[in-house]
Amino acid sequence: MIFIPRFTLVFIWGVFSFIMGIVIGILRPFHPSNVRATGMILCPVGFKILGVEFEIRNKENFKKQFPFVLVANHQNNFDMFPGGATTPNRCVTLGKSSIVWIPIFGLFYWLAGNILIDRSNKRKAKASMERVTKEILENNKSVYIMPEGTRGRGRDILLPFKRGAFITAINAQVPIIPVCYSSYHNRMKWNKLKAGKIIAQVLEPIPTKGLKPEDSVKLMDDVYNLMRNQIIELNKELGYEDFVKAP
């Protein structure tokens, strides 16, 4: 039984990593590369402790156009590891305002320059997304958004998307870069030294130049289908033949 000591150790490492993230945030508060810097502390060692092989493919696509809106699939709380390992420089994430109340992590998240949104009502949510557009245009930041809006937890390969990320990209006239993670919810064998493998596939930038807000639904549907098909291919490659379509 290595599950308990493994997760005890990764919890301790996570706390240390986020404390280091706080130190980085104090030294350069709200810098858009703080997320990347902390991810480089947390993730390589974290993956080794967890026995997870992580592979990222085509990360050169991040360099083709900048800034951009990065959209990725949302599976469970473990997302911080593949997400942290994938986040490029000058890229912040979008999170609920309640995150700041999580001990240690919340302070790190705030100091890292991530964008907090208030989902309590539509008016506040809309104002928050307008702020995201402003951050992209005025501060030359990319933004990491999980358009499912909630953790999938294995209910399907990819849950339906919300439009916010796509309206934001159109309003800012910046490309969308999809990142597809192979399914890992209930796929890792945590009691084995080699728990499993996760593949992150960075897709080609999808331009939004000339698009209008009314084009957001088609854009969203196109990206959804592209990502779903890519995740299916990654799952097939890893032998997850029982999870290549909706249950």
C-alpha positions in Angstrom: 0.0 0.0 0.0 1.8 3.1 -1.2 -1.3 5.2 -1.7 -1.3 6.9 1.7 2.5 7.7 2.0 2.5 8.8 -1.7 -0.3 11.3 -1.2 1.0 12.4 2.2 4.3 13.2 0.5 2.8 15.0 -2.5 0.6 17.0 -0.1 3.8 18.1 1.8 5.5 18.9 -1.5 2.4 20.8 -2.7 2.4 23.0 0.4 6.1 23.7 0.0 5.7 24.6 -3.6 2.8 27.0 -3.0 4.8 28.6 -0.1 7.6 29.1 -2.7 5.0 30.5 -5.0 4.0 33.0 -2.3 7.7 34.0 -2.0 7.9 34.5 -5.8 4.7 36.5 -5.6 6.0 38.8 -2.9 9.2 39.4 -4.9 7.3 40.2 -8.1 3.6 40.5 -7.2 1.0 39.7 -9.9 3.7 39.0 -12.6 2.1 36.9 -15.3 4.8 34.3 -15.3 4.4 33.5 -11.6 2.1 30.6 -12.4 4.7 29.1 -14.8 7.5 29.5 -12.2 5.5 27.8 -9.5 4.4 25.1 -11.8 8.1 24.3 -12.5 8.6 23.8 -8.8 5.5 21.8 -8.2 5.1 19.5 -11.2 8.3 17.7 -12.1 8.8 16.5 -8.5 5.1 16.0 -8.0 4.9 13.7 -11.0 7.8 11.6 -9.7 6.2 11.2 -6.3 3.0 10.2 -7.9 4.6 7.8 -10.4 3.0 9.6 -13.3 4.7 9.9 -16.7 3.7 13.2 -18.3 4.3 14.0 -21.9 3.5 17.3 -23.6 3.3 17.4 -27.4 3.6 20.4 -29.8 4.2 23.0 -27.1 5.9 25.0 -29.9 2.3 26.0 -30.9 2.4 28.4 -27.9 5.1 30.5 -29.7 3.2 30.9 -33.0 1.0 33.7 -31.8 0.8 35.7 -28.6 -1.2 36.5 -26.5 -4.0 33.9 -26.8 -6.8 32.2 -24.9 -5.8 28.7 -23.8 -8.7 26.3 -23.4 -8.3 22.9 -21.7 -10.5 20.0 -20.4 -11.3 20.0 -16.7 -11.3 16.6 -15.0 -10.7 16.8 -11.2 -8.5 18.4 -8.6 -5.4 16.6 -10.0 -5.7 19.2 -12.9 -3.2 21.4 -11.1 -0.4 19.0 -12.1 -0.8 18.6 -15.8 -2.1 22.2 -15.9 0.8 23.6 -14.0 3.3 21.7 -16.2 1.6 23.0 -19.4 1.0 26.6 -18.6 3.4 28.8 -20.7 5.1 32.0 -19.8 2.9 35.1 -19.3 -0.2 33.1 -18.9 -2.6 33.4 -16.0 -5.6 31.3 -15.1 -9.2 32.1 -14.6 -10.7 31.1 -11.2 -13.6 31.6 -8.9 -13.2 34.4 -6.4 -13.7 32.0 -3.5 -10.3 30.4 -4.3 -8.6 33.1 -2.3 -10.0 31.7 0.9 -8.2 28.4 0.5 -5.3 28.4 3.0 -1.8 28.9 1.4 -3.0 28.1 -2.1 -5.4 31.1 -2.1 -2.7 33.6 -1.3 -0.4 32.1 -3.9 -3.2 32.2 -6.5 -3.8 35.8 -5.9 -0.2 36.9 -5.8 0.4 34.9 -9.0 -1.7 37.4 -10.9 -4.5 35.0 -11.7 -7.9 36.5 -12.6 -10.7 36.0 -10.1 -14.2 36.1 -11.3 -17.5 36.5 -9.4 -20.1 34.0 -10.7 -22.7 35.0 -8.1 -24.9 36.6 -10.8 -24.8 37.2 -14.6 -24.0 40.9 -14.3 -20.9 40.3 -12.2 -19.8 37.4 -14.3 -20.1 39.5 -17.5 -18.1 42.3 -15.8 -15.4 39.7 -14.8 -15.1 38.5 -18.4 -14.8 42.0 -19.7 -11.9 42.4 -17.3 -10.3 39.3 -18.8 -10.4 40.9 -22.2 -8.8 44.1 -20.8 -6.0 42.1 -19.2 -5.2 40.4 -22.5 -5.2 43.6 -24.5 -3.6 46.0 -22.0 -1.1 43.7 -20.2 -0.2 41.3 -23.0 -1.2 38.3 -21.0 -2.5 35.0 -22.2 -5.4 33.4 -20.2 -5.9 29.7 -19.3 -9.6 28.8 -19.2 -11.5 25.5 -18.7 -14.7 26.2 -20.6 -16.6 23.2 -19.2 -16.9 25.3 -16.1 -16.9 22.3 -13.7 -14.9 19.1 -13.2 -15.9 16.3 -15.5 -15.0 13.5 -13.0 -15.4 10.9 -15.7 -19.0 11.6 -16.5 -18.0 12.1 -20.2 -14.9 12.7 -22.2 -15.8 16.4 -22.4 -18.7 18.2 -20.8 -20.6 20.9 -22.7 -18.7 24.2 -23.0 -19.8 27.6 -21.8 -19.3 30.6 -24.2 -17.2 32.9 -22.0 -13.8 31.9 -23.2 -14.8 32.2 -26.9 -16.5 35.5 -26.5 -13.4 36.8 -24.7 -11.1 35.6 -27.5 -13.3 37.2 -30.1 -13.6 40.5 -28.2 -9.8 40.6 -27.8 -9.3 39.3 -31.4 -6.7 36.8 -30.2 -6.4 33.1 -31.2 -7.6 30.2 -29.2 -5.1 27.4 -28.4 -6.8 24.2 -27.3 -4.9 21.8 -25.0 -6.2 18.3 -24.7 -5.3 16.1 -21.7 -5.9 12.3 -22.0 -8.4 11.1 -19.5 -7.0 10.4 -16.1 -9.9 10.5 -13.7 -10.1 7.0 -12.2 -7.4 5.9 -14.7 -4.3 6.2 -12.5 -3.2 3.2 -10.4 -2.1 5.0 -7.3 -1.0 1.8 -5.5 1.6 1.0 -8.1 5.1 2.6 -8.5 4.2 3.5 -12.1 0.7 4.9 -11.7 0.1 5.7 -15.4 0.7 8.2 -18.1 -0.9 11.5 -19.1 -0.5 13.1 -22.5 -1.1 16.8 -23.2 -1.6 17.7 -26.8 -1.3 21.4 -27.7 -3.3 22.0 -30.9 -2.7 24.6 -33.6 -3.9 28.2 -32.8 -7.4 28.9 -34.0 -7.7 32.5 -35.3 -10.6 34.8 -34.3 -9.6 37.8 -36.4 -12.7 39.2 -38.0 -15.1 37.2 -35.9 -18.0 38.8 -34.0 -19.7 37.9 -30.8 -22.5 36.3 -32.7 -19.9 33.8 -34.1 -19.0 32.6 -30.7 -21.5 29.6 -30.7 -20.1 28.1 -33.9 -16.5 28.8 -32.7 -17.3 27.1 -29.4 -18.9 24.0 -31.1 -16.0 23.7 -33.6 -13.4 23.8 -30.7 -15.5 21.4 -28.7 -15.6 18.8 -31.5 -11.9 19.2 -32.2 -10.9 18.7 -28.6 -13.3 15.8 -28.0 -11.9 13.9 -31.1 -8.4 14.6 -30.0 -9.0 13.3 -26.5 -10.6 10.2 -27.9 -7.4 9.6 -30.0 -5.2 10.1 -26.9 -7.3 7.6 -24.9 -7.1 5.1 -27.7 -3.3 5.5 -27.7 -3.2 4.8 -23.9 -5.4 1.8 -24.3 -8.6 3.3 -22.7 -10.8 1.6 -25.2 -13.7 1.6 -22.7 -13.6 5.4 -22.6 -13.5 6.6 -26.2 -17.1 7.7 -26.4 -19.8 9.0 -24.0 -20.9 6.3 -21.5 
